[in-house]
Amino acid sequence: MNVAVIGASKNPERYSHKAVALLLEKGHRPFPVHPGLVDLLECPVFKTLRDIDEAVHTVTVYLSAKNQGDIGPEICSAGVKRVIFNPGAENPGLAEELRAAGIVVVEACTLVMLHTGQF
C-alpha cells in the first residue's frame, strides 16, 4: 500500500521516522513528505503531497494542527482514501473537511496499528 508520511523526520528517535521504517518492514511503500529533506531510509522525500506522482492510499500525519497549514485541499485532490492523525496531530476541523470529502479519518498511532495488524 502506498502511504504518505507527512512530517517525516531524519531523526531516528522521532515517531515519523519510525513509521517510515516500519512501513518498509511491513511491505508497504512509504512516501515521506518534508520540504527540507531529500531522502529517508533510501526513499525519496517529497516536498508536498502534490509532488507524489503515484496514487496514495493512506496519509499518516505527524504534524501538530498548528503546523499543518492548508493540507486539506491537497489531501482531498490527491484521491487519498484514508488519513491517520497520530497522537498530537489531531485536527477536528480538518477531520470534518476530509470526512465531508468521503475520506476515512482515523485518530490513532500508525506504529501501534502496524504492530497489531490493524493497519
C-alpha positions in Angstrom: 0.0 0.0 0.0 1.3 3.5 -0.8 1.4 5.6 2.3 2.4 9.3 2.5 4.1 10.2 5.8 3.5 14.0 6.3 6.1 15.4 8.7 8.7 12.7 8.1 12.0 13.2 10.0 15.6 12.1 9.6 15.8 11.8 13.4 15.5 8.0 14.2 14.0 8.9 17.6 11.0 10.6 16.0 7.8 8.6 15.5 7.5 9.7 11.9 11.0 8.2 11.2 10.0 5.0 12.9 6.8 4.9 10.9 8.7 5.1 7.6 11.0 2.2 8.8 8.1 0.1 10.0 6.0 0.7 6.8 9.0 -0.6 4.8 9.4 -3.6 7.1 5.7 -4.5 6.8 5.8 -4.4 3.0 4.2 -1.0 2.4 5.6 1.7 0.2 6.2 4.9 2.2 6.4 8.3 0.6 8.0 10.6 3.2 6.8 14.2 2.9 9.0 17.0 4.3 10.0 20.3 2.5 13.6 20.2 3.7 14.7 16.6 3.2 16.0 14.7 0.1 15.9 11.1 1.1 15.0 9.0 4.1 15.8 5.3 4.6 16.6 5.0 0.9 13.2 6.5 0.0 12.9 9.8 -1.9 11.3 12.6 0.1 8.7 14.8 -1.4 8.3 18.5 -0.6 4.4 18.2 -0.7 1.8 15.6 -1.2 1.2 17.1 -4.6 4.7 16.1 -5.7 4.0 12.4 -5.4 3.3 11.1 -8.9 1.7 7.8 -7.8 -1.7 7.1 -6.2 -1.5 7.3 -2.4 -4.0 5.2 -0.4 -3.2 6.5 3.1 -1.8 9.7 4.5 -0.4 9.5 8.1 0.1 12.9 9.7 2.8 13.7 12.2 2.5 17.5 12.3 0.6 19.3 15.0 -2.5 21.1 13.9 -0.8 24.5 14.0 1.9 23.2 11.6 -0.5 21.5 9.1 -1.1 24.6 7.1 -3.7 24.2 4.4 -3.2 20.5 3.7 -6.9 19.7 3.4 -7.4 20.6 -0.2 -4.1 18.9 -1.1 -5.2 15.7 0.5 -8.7 15.9 -1.0 -7.4 16.4 -4.5 -4.9 13.6 -4.2 -7.5 10.8 -4.2 -6.5 9.6 -0.8 -8.8 7.0 0.8 -7.7 7.3 4.5 -6.0 9.8 6.8 -4.5 8.8 10.1 -3.9 11.6 12.7 -1.3 10.4 15.0 -1.3 11.5 18.7 -0.5 15.2 18.8 -1.7 15.7 15.2 -5.4 15.7 15.8 -7.3 18.4 14.0 -11.1 18.3 14.3 -11.7 20.9 11.7 -9.6 19.2 9.1 -11.0 15.8 10.0 -14.5 17.1 9.4 -13.4 18.5 6.0 -11.9 15.2 5.0 -14.9 13.2 6.1 -17.1 15.5 4.1 -15.0 14.7 1.0 -15.5 10.9 1.6 -12.1 10.2 3.2 -11.9 7.8 6.1 -10.4 9.6 9.1 -8.7 7.7 11.9 -7.2 9.1 15.1 -4.7 6.5 16.1 -1.0 5.7 16.3 0.3 4.3 13.0 3.0 2.4 14.8 0.5 0.6 17.0 -1.8 -0.1 14.0 1.1 -1.6 12.1 2.3 -3.7 15.1 -1.2 -5.0 15.9 -2.3 -5.8 12.3 -4.9 -3.0 12.3 -3.3 -1.0 9.5 
